[in-house]
Amino acid sequence: MAVFTPVRRWQPAFRPFRRLSSGGRLLAFTERVVKGPLFGCRMCGNCLLQETAFICHMECPKGIRNGPCGGVNNGYCYVDPTRRCAWHLIYERSRRMHREHRLLEVLPPVDWDRAGTETWGEVVRKVRETGLRNIIFPSKRKGKSAGAVLEEKVFRPIRQPDWWRGDSEYHAPAVTEPCSRLESEFRTGRFVITAEVQPPLSAATDKLEEKIRLVKPHVTAINFTDGSSAIPRMSSAACSAVAASLGAEPVMQISARDNNRNSLQSQAIGANALGVYNIVCLSGDSPRVGPTPRGNLNIIDIDSVQMLWILRRMRDEGIWLDGREIKNRPKLFLGAAASPFAQDPALQVIRDRKKINAGAQFLQTNLVFDPDSLDPWFERLDKEQLLEKVFILVGISPLKSMNLALYLHNNIPGVTIPDAIMKRLAGAGDKFAEESIAITVENIRRLREKPGVSGVHIMPLGWEVAVPQIISQVL
């Protein structure tokens, strides 16, 4: 275990992708042998220790640089339940040190050309550029503290390169006109209902089209998952294109697990060409929950906050990540996932605020079976004045079987089914389906009365025929 980090370095330090000079190798070696034992440093070359309360966030198996994923379970990592969640520990220490505000800055993805290299030399170079006298002498600092000058002139330019320029501010959409039917419905103030259609496990689209036609008349938009549970299915992009061809409003998910910064930008542009304008950005389930042989469990290229930041700038500023101009900007209505019950609501709201600041215009929660349990989360969102900046779709699901109910309750982090509902389902007998639909209808009606709820997102989990029955009883 590292001296200042309450976890250990589970993976080896990164090595450089290019040959370094002898001086560079010496500096990198020195930094590795010092920061490794002290902080569990993995030598990513893009150090953020000052922003993460001196706990190395790269110990997160997913390599998430902007807060925890939705899989935090009682403070432990779901990829490896034996280890503490690095980001949960970062939040706890930051709160004790009254540094939570530092966690709101949208941090950049790793520049892999710098992985395995040192960062101390860059700090020295920035100090030289600024001038040591301008940092030390009060007369040169113009009323600023030495720490403020170091942050402004040295550490922030290193942490936030010109190709990123992240901050902790809210960025309202630059486009005022809605780009999709879903966005238009949200803006009218109507209670929006969307649904999920499960992508097929084969190349055939006949059943997919049948399900889209079944659900389409009853919902505003249809959502397609992107390799949910790390199981390969027809891509969300392909399903969205099929839906658009049938006149349905698609919501395309993009999972960071199976994409990188290049494919994200390409997919957004390609989606527009296919008539897809609603995109939900997700970090994605770890391959740990999927079938074997498993893919890389170690790290993803970008996280969901970074995905939102990149796509928002493409839409509002008309630039690619590398700064090139986009002649015809994509039209995008951006969404993200929210896990109200994954951990301490105060910590989760920091993560949600970060997504909203980065560009999320709507949040889609994981499954909720007790509407009143959302109250602490909504109170936090309201306190942070976030409810006026984002539309919230609450995830609900009609349970097709008792086995499914038990699986969700026992295995999915952040999903809890109350005992009262379990008893109702267990006692339903041959009328299980009717009772499950009745519970779902009751929950939707209760959610309609809650301030801040913009609509519901029905996740039938393969039971799409239940969607028309549910909506016919709600409307």
C-alpha positions as CSV (number, residue, x, y, z in Angstrom):
1,M,0.0,0.0,0.0
2,A,1.3,3.5,-0.9
3,V,2.2,5.9,1.9
4,F,-0.4,8.6,1.0
5,T,-2.8,6.5,-1.0
6,P,-5.2,4.1,0.8
7,V,-5.1,1.7,-2.1
8,R,-2.2,-0.1,-3.7
9,R,-0.9,0.0,-7.3
10,W,-2.6,-3.0,-8.7
11,Q,-1.3,-2.6,-12.2
12,P,2.3,-2.0,-13.3
13,A,3.5,1.5,-14.2
14,F,3.2,2.6,-17.8
15,R,6.3,2.6,-19.9
16,P,7.1,5.2,-22.6
17,F,6.0,4.5,-26.2
18,R,9.1,6.2,-27.5
19,R,12.8,6.3,-26.7
20,L,13.7,9.0,-24.3
21,S,17.0,10.8,-23.9
22,S,19.3,9.7,-21.1
23,G,18.2,12.7,-19.0
24,G,14.5,11.9,-19.6
25,R,15.0,8.3,-18.6
26,L,16.7,9.3,-15.4
27,L,14.0,11.7,-14.5
28,A,11.3,9.2,-15.3
29,F,13.1,6.5,-13.2
30,T,13.4,8.9,-10.3
31,E,9.8,9.9,-10.5
32,R,8.7,6.3,-10.7
33,V,10.6,5.1,-7.6
34,V,9.4,8.1,-5.6
35,K,5.8,8.5,-6.6
36,G,5.1,4.8,-6.9
37,P,5.6,4.0,-3.2
38,L,4.2,7.4,-2.1
39,F,1.0,7.6,-4.2
40,G,0.7,4.3,-6.2
41,C,1.6,6.3,-9.3
42,R,1.3,4.5,-12.6
43,M,3.3,7.1,-14.5
44,C,0.6,8.1,-16.9
45,G,2.6,11.3,-17.7
46,N,-0.6,13.3,-17.2
47,C,-0.5,13.7,-13.4
48,L,-3.6,15.0,-11.6
49,L,-2.6,14.2,-8.0
50,Q,-3.2,17.8,-6.9
51,E,-6.8,17.6,-8.1
52,T,-7.5,14.1,-6.7
53,A,-6.4,14.7,-3.1
54,F,-3.1,13.0,-3.8
55,I,-4.8,9.6,-4.5
56,C,-3.8,8.3,-7.9
57,H,-7.1,7.9,-9.9
58,M,-5.3,5.7,-12.4
59,E,-5.7,2.8,-10.0
60,C,-9.3,2.7,-11.2
61,P,-9.4,-0.3,-13.5
62,K,-11.3,1.7,-16.1
63,G,-8.9,4.6,-15.9
64,I,-11.8,7.0,-15.4
65,R,-10.4,10.5,-14.9
66,N,-13.6,12.4,-14.0
67,G,-15.2,10.5,-11.1
68,P,-16.5,7.0,-10.4
69,C,-18.6,5.0,-12.7
70,G,-22.1,3.8,-11.7
71,G,-20.7,0.4,-10.6
72,V,-19.5,1.6,-7.2
73,N,-20.9,-0.8,-4.6
74,N,-20.5,0.2,-1.0
75,G,-17.3,1.9,-1.8
76,Y,-15.8,-1.1,-3.6
77,C,-15.0,-1.7,-7.3
78,Y,-17.3,-4.0,-9.2
79,V,-14.5,-5.0,-11.6
80,D,-12.5,-6.3,-8.6
81,P,-14.7,-6.4,-5.4
82,T,-11.5,-6.9,-3.3
83,R,-10.3,-3.3,-4.0
84,R,-11.6,0.0,-2.8
85,C,-13.0,2.3,-5.4
86,A,-10.2,4.9,-6.0
87,W,-12.7,7.6,-6.8
88,H,-14.8,6.9,-3.8
89,L,-11.7,7.4,-1.7
90,I,-10.8,10.6,-3.6
91,Y,-14.2,12.0,-2.8
92,E,-14.0,11.1,0.8
93,R,-10.6,12.7,1.3
94,S,-11.5,15.8,-0.7
95,R,-14.6,16.3,1.4
96,R,-12.5,16.1,4.6
97,M,-10.0,18.5,3.2
98,H,-12.8,20.9,1.9
99,R,-11.5,20.5,-1.6
100,E,-14.7,19.2,-3.3
101,H,-14.8,22.2,-5.6
102,R,-11.5,21.0,-7.2
103,L,-13.3,17.8,-8.4
104,L,-15.7,19.7,-10.7
105,E,-13.0,20.6,-13.3
106,V,-13.4,18.5,-16.5
107,L,-10.1,16.8,-16.7
108,P,-8.6,15.7,-20.1
109,P,-8.0,12.2,-21.3
110,V,-4.5,10.8,-21.2
111,D,-2.1,12.0,-23.9
112,W,-0.6,8.6,-24.5
113,D,2.5,10.1,-26.1
114,R,3.4,11.2,-22.6
115,A,2.6,7.9,-20.8
116,G,5.6,6.6,-19.0
117,T,7.4,9.9,-19.0
118,E,8.1,12.3,-16.2
119,T,6.1,15.5,-15.2
120,W,8.5,17.1,-12.8
121,G,10.7,18.4,-15.7
122,E,7.6,20.0,-17.3
123,V,6.9,21.8,-14.0
124,V,10.4,23.2,-13.9
125,R,10.1,24.3,-17.5
126,K,6.9,26.2,-16.8
127,V,8.4,27.8,-13.7
128,R,11.3,29.0,-15.9
129,E,8.8,30.4,-18.5
130,T,6.9,32.2,-15.8
131,G,10.0,33.5,-14.1
132,L,10.9,32.5,-10.6
133,R,10.9,36.1,-9.5
134,N,7.3,36.5,-10.6
135,I,6.4,33.7,-8.3
136,I,8.5,34.5,-5.2
137,F,8.4,38.3,-4.9
138,P,5.1,39.8,-3.7
139,S,5.7,42.9,-5.9
140,K,5.7,40.8,-9.0
141,R,2.6,38.8,-8.2
142,K,0.2,41.8,-8.3
143,G,-1.6,40.9,-5.2
144,K,-1.8,37.2,-5.8
145,S,-0.4,34.5,-3.6
146,A,2.5,32.4,-4.7
147,G,0.1,29.4,-4.8
148,A,-2.3,31.2,-7.0
149,V,0.4,32.2,-9.5
150,L,1.7,28.6,-9.6
151,E,-1.8,27.3,-10.3
152,E,-2.5,29.9,-13.0
153,K,0.9,29.9,-14.8
154,V,2.3,26.5,-14.1
155,F,0.0,23.7,-13.0
156,R,-3.2,24.6,-14.9
157,P,-1.5,24.9,-18.3
158,I,0.1,21.5,-17.8
159,R,-3.2,20.0,-16.6
160,Q,-5.3,21.7,-19.2
161,P,-3.5,21.8,-22.6
162,D,-4.7,23.9,-25.4
163,W,-6.4,21.0,-27.2
164,W,-8.7,20.5,-24.1
165,R,-9.1,23.7,-21.9
166,G,-11.4,22.0,-19.4
167,D,-13.0,24.0,-16.6
168,S,-15.6,23.7,-13.9
169,E,-18.2,26.0,-15.4
170,Y,-21.6,25.2,-16.8
171,H,-21.7,25.4,-20.6
172,A,-25.3,26.1,-21.9
173,P,-26.0,24.8,-25.4
174,A,-25.1,27.4,-28.0
175,V,-27.9,26.2,-30.3
176,T,-31.4,27.5,-29.2
177,E,-33.5,25.5,-31.7
178,P,-34.2,21.8,-30.8
179,C,-32.5,19.4,-33.2
180,S,-34.7,16.4,-32.5
181,R,-38.3,15.5,-31.6
182,L,-37.1,14.3,-28.2
183,E,-35.5,17.7,-27.4
184,S,-38.6,19.5,-28.6
185,E,-40.9,17.4,-26.4
186,F,-38.8,18.1,-23.4
187,R,-38.8,21.8,-24.0
188,T,-42.6,21.9,-24.2
189,G,-42.8,20.7,-20.6
190,R,-44.7,17.5,-21.5
191,F,-44.1,14.3,-19.5
192,V,-41.9,12.4,-21.9
193,I,-42.0,8.6,-22.2
194,T,-39.2,6.8,-24.0
195,A,-38.5,3.1,-24.2
196,E,-35.6,0.7,-24.8
197,V,-35.6,-1.9,-27.5
198,Q,-33.0,-4.6,-27.1
199,P,-30.6,-5.0,-30.1
200,P,-30.7,-8.4,-31.7
201,L,-28.0,-11.0,-31.3
202,S,-27.8,-11.7,-35.0
203,A,-27.6,-9.8,-38.3
204,A,-31.4,-10.2,-39.0
205,T,-33.5,-7.1,-38.5
206,D,-37.0,-8.5,-38.9
207,K,-37.6,-8.9,-35.2
208,L,-36.0,-5.6,-34.5
209,E,-38.2,-3.9,-36.9
210,E,-41.2,-5.7,-35.4
211,K,-40.4,-4.4,-31.9
212,I,-39.7,-0.9,-33.2
213,R,-43.2,-0.8,-34.9
214,L,-44.7,-2.2,-31.7
215,V,-43.3,0.5,-29.5
216,K,-43.1,3.5,-31.8
217,P,-46.8,4.7,-31.6
218,H,-46.6,4.9,-27.8
219,V,-43.3,6.7,-27.0
220,T,-41.4,9.8,-28.0
221,A,-38.2,8.0,-28.7
222,I,-36.6,4.6,-28.7
223,N,-33.3,3.9,-27.0
224,F,-30.8,1.3,-28.2
225,T,-28.0,0.0,-25.9
226,D,-24.4,-0.3,-27.0
227,G,-23.1,-3.7,-25.9
228,S,-24.9,-3.6,-22.6
229,S,-23.4,-6.0,-20.0
230,A,-20.4,-6.3,-22.3
231,I,-22.3,-8.7,-24.5
232,P,-21.9,-8.2,-28.3
233,R,-25.1,-7.4,-30.1
234,M,-26.1,-5.4,-33.1
235,S,-24.6,-2.0,-32.7
236,S,-26.6,0.9,-31.4
237,A,-25.7,2.9,-34.5
238,A,-27.1,0.2,-36.8
239,C,-30.3,-0.2,-34.7
240,S,-30.7,3.6,-34.6
241,A,-30.4,3.8,-38.4
242,V,-33.1,1.1,-38.8
243,A,-35.4,3.0,-36.4
244,A,-34.8,6.3,-38.3
245,S,-35.7,4.5,-41.6
246,L,-39.0,3.4,-40.0
247,G,-39.8,7.0,-38.9
248,A,-39.1,6.4,-35.3
249,E,-37.0,8.8,-33.1
250,P,-33.8,6.9,-32.1
251,V,-31.6,7.5,-29.1
252,M,-28.1,6.2,-29.8
253,Q,-25.9,5.1,-27.0
254,I,-22.1,5.2,-27.3
255,S,-20.1,3.2,-24.8
256,A,-16.5,4.3,-24.0
257,R,-15.6,0.7,-23.4
258,D,-15.7,-0.1,-27.1
259,N,-14.7,3.2,-28.5
260,N,-11.9,5.7,-28.3
261,R,-11.6,9.5,-28.9
262,N,-11.4,9.0,-32.7
263,S,-14.3,6.7,-33.1
264,L,-16.5,8.8,-30.8
265,Q,-16.1,11.8,-33.1
266,S,-16.6,9.7,-36.2
267,Q,-19.8,8.1,-34.8
268,A,-21.3,11.5,-34.0
269,I,-20.8,12.8,-37.5
270,G,-22.0,9.5,-39.0
271,A,-25.1,9.4,-36.8
272,N,-26.2,12.8,-38.1
273,A,-25.9,11.6,-41.7
274,L,-28.3,8.7,-40.8
275,G,-30.8,11.1,-39.1
276,V,-29.8,10.3,-35.5
277,Y,-29.4,13.4,-33.3
278,N,-29.9,12.0,-29.7
279,I,-26.8,10.5,-28.2
280,V,-26.3,9.1,-24.7
281,C,-22.7,8.9,-23.5
282,L,-21.8,6.0,-21.2
283,S,-18.5,4.7,-19.8
284,G,-19.9,1.2,-20.3
285,D,-20.0,-2.0,-18.3
286,S,-16.7,-3.6,-17.7
287,P,-15.8,-6.8,-19.6
288,R,-15.8,-8.4,-16.1
289,V,-19.6,-8.7,-16.3
290,G,-19.5,-10.1,-19.8
291,P,-18.7,-13.5,-21.3
292,T,-15.2,-15.0,-21.5
293,P,-12.7,-14.7,-23.0
294,R,-12.7,-11.1,-21.6
295,G,-11.4,-8.0,-23.2
296,N,-9.0,-5.5,-21.6
297,L,-10.1,-5.0,-18.0
298,N,-7.4,-2.4,-17.4
299,I,-8.3,1.0,-18.9
300,I,-10.6,2.9,-21.3
301,D,-9.5,5.7,-23.6
302,I,-12.1,8.3,-22.5
303,D,-14.8,8.5,-19.9
304,S,-18.4,9.7,-20.3
305,V,-17.6,13.2,-19.0
306,Q,-14.9,13.6,-21.6
307,M,-17.2,12.2,-24.3
308,L,-19.7,14.9,-23.5
309,W,-17.1,17.6,-23.5
310,I,-15.8,16.5,-26.9
311,L,-19.2,16.3,-28.5
312,R,-20.5,19.6,-27.0
313,R,-17.5,21.4,-28.5
314,M,-18.0,19.8,-31.8
315,R,-21.6,21.0,-31.8
316,D,-21.2,24.5,-30.2
317,E,-17.7,25.5,-31.2
318,G,-17.4,23.5,-34.5
319,I,-14.0,22.0,-33.7
320,W,-12.6,18.5,-33.6
321,L,-10.6,17.4,-30.5
322,D,-7.3,18.3,-32.2
323,G,-8.6,21.9,-33.0
324,R,-9.4,21.5,-36.7
325,E,-12.6,23.3,-37.8
326,I,-15.7,21.4,-38.7
327,K,-17.4,22.9,-41.8
328,N,-20.8,21.4,-41.1
329,R,-21.3,21.0,-37.4
330,P,-23.3,18.0,-36.1
331,K,-26.7,18.6,-34.5
332,L,-26.7,16.8,-31.2
333,F,-28.9,16.4,-28.2
334,L,-26.7,15.0,-25.5
335,G,-27.6,12.7,-22.7
336,A,-25.8,10.8,-19.9
337,A,-26.5,8.1,-17.3
338,A,-27.2,8.8,-13.6
339,S,-27.0,6.5,-10.7
340,P,-28.9,8.1,-7.8
341,F,-28.3,5.2,-5.4
342,A,-24.8,4.1,-6.4
343,Q,-23.1,5.9,-3.5
344,D,-23.4,8.9,-1.1
345,P,-25.9,11.2,-2.8
346,A,-23.6,14.2,-2.2
347,L,-20.8,12.5,-4.1
348,Q,-23.1,11.4,-6.9
349,V,-24.3,14.9,-7.4
350,I,-20.8,16.1,-7.9
351,R,-20.5,13.5,-10.7
352,D,-23.8,14.5,-12.2
353,R,-23.0,18.2,-12.0
354,K,-19.8,17.5,-13.8
355,K,-21.7,15.8,-16.6
356,I,-24.2,18.6,-16.9
357,N,-21.4,21.2,-17.0
358,A,-19.6,19.2,-19.7
359,G,-22.7,19.1,-21.9
360,A,-25.4,16.7,-20.8
361,Q,-28.8,18.1,-21.6
362,F,-30.7,15.1,-20.2
363,L,-29.9,12.4,-17.6
364,Q,-31.3,8.9,-17.7
365,T,-31.2,7.1,-14.4
366,N,-30.8,3.5,-13.7
367,L,-33.8,1.4,-12.6
368,V,-36.0,2.9,-9.9
369,F,-38.6,0.8,-8.1
370,D,-39.3,3.2,-5.2
371,P,-40.0,6.8,-6.5
372,D,-39.7,8.3,-3.0
373,S,-36.2,7.0,-2.6
374,L,-35.2,9.6,-5.3
375,D,-36.0,12.5,-3.0
376,P,-32.5,12.9,-1.4
377,W,-30.9,13.0,-4.8
378,F,-33.4,15.5,-6.2
379,E,-32.9,17.7,-3.1
380,R,-29.2,17.7,-3.8
381,L,-29.8,18.5,-7.5
382,D,-32.1,21.3,-6.5
383,K,-29.7,22.7,-4.0
384,E,-27.0,22.9,-6.6
385,Q,-29.5,24.5,-9.1
386,L,-29.1,21.7,-11.5
387,L,-32.7,20.8,-12.1
388,E,-33.2,23.9,-14.2
389,K,-30.3,22.9,-16.5
390,V,-31.1,19.3,-17.3
391,F,-34.1,17.1,-18.1
392,I,-34.4,13.9,-16.1
393,L,-35.7,10.6,-17.4
394,V,-36.3,8.1,-14.6
395,G,-35.5,4.5,-15.5
396,I,-38.2,1.9,-14.8
397,S,-38.7,-1.7,-15.7
398,P,-41.6,-4.1,-15.8
399,L,-40.2,-7.3,-14.4
400,K,-40.9,-10.3,-16.5
401,S,-40.1,-13.0,-13.9
402,M,-39.2,-13.4,-10.2
403,N,-35.7,-14.6,-11.2
404,L,-35.1,-11.3,-13.0
405,A,-36.2,-9.4,-10.0
406,L,-33.9,-11.3,-7.7
407,Y,-31.0,-10.9,-10.2
408,L,-31.4,-7.2,-10.4
409,H,-31.8,-6.8,-6.7
410,N,-28.8,-8.9,-5.8
411,N,-26.3,-8.3,-8.6
412,I,-26.7,-4.8,-10.1
413,P,-25.1,-2.0,-8.1
414,G,-27.5,0.9,-7.4
415,V,-30.6,-1.2,-8.0
416,T,-32.8,-2.1,-5.1
417,I,-36.3,-3.6,-5.2
418,P,-38.3,-2.8,-2.0
419,D,-39.5,-5.8,0.1
420,A,-43.2,-4.7,-0.4
421,I,-42.8,-5.1,-4.2
422,M,-41.0,-8.4,-3.8
423,K,-43.9,-9.7,-1.7
424,R,-46.5,-8.5,-4.2
425,L,-44.6,-10.3,-7.1
426,A,-44.0,-13.4,-5.1
427,G,-47.7,-13.7,-4.2
428,A,-49.0,-13.0,-7.7
429,G,-48.8,-16.6,-8.8
430,D,-50.3,-17.0,-12.3
431,K,-51.0,-13.3,-12.5
432,F,-47.3,-12.3,-12.2
433,A,-47.3,-10.3,-15.5
434,E,-50.5,-8.4,-14.6
435,E,-49.1,-7.5,-11.1
436,S,-45.7,-6.5,-12.6
437,I,-47.4,-4.1,-15.1
438,A,-49.7,-2.7,-12.4
439,I,-46.6,-1.9,-10.2
440,T,-44.9,-0.2,-13.1
441,V,-48.0,1.9,-13.9
442,E,-48.3,2.9,-10.2
443,N,-44.7,4.0,-10.2
444,I,-45.1,6.1,-13.3
445,R,-48.1,7.9,-11.9
446,R,-46.1,8.6,-8.7
447,L,-43.2,9.9,-10.7
448,R,-45.4,12.2,-12.7
449,E,-46.2,14.1,-9.5
450,K,-42.6,14.6,-8.5
451,P,-41.0,18.0,-9.3
452,G,-37.9,17.7,-11.5
453,V,-39.0,14.5,-13.2
454,S,-39.3,15.2,-17.0
455,G,-40.4,11.7,-17.9
456,V,-39.7,8.1,-17.7
457,H,-37.5,5.7,-19.6
458,I,-39.0,2.2,-19.8
459,M,-36.4,-0.6,-19.9
460,P,-38.5,-3.7,-20.7
461,L,-35.3,-6.0,-20.7
462,G,-36.6,-8.0,-23.6
463,W,-40.3,-7.7,-22.7
464,E,-41.2,-5.1,-25.3
465,V,-44.8,-6.3,-25.6
466,A,-45.5,-4.9,-22.1
467,V,-44.7,-1.3,-23.2
468,P,-48.1,-0.6,-25.0
469,Q,-50.0,-2.2,-22.1
470,I,-48.2,0.0,-19.6
471,I,-48.6,3.3,-21.5
472,S,-52.3,2.6,-22.3
473,Q,-53.0,2.5,-18.6
474,V,-50.9,5.6,-17.8
475,L,-52.3,8.0,-20.4
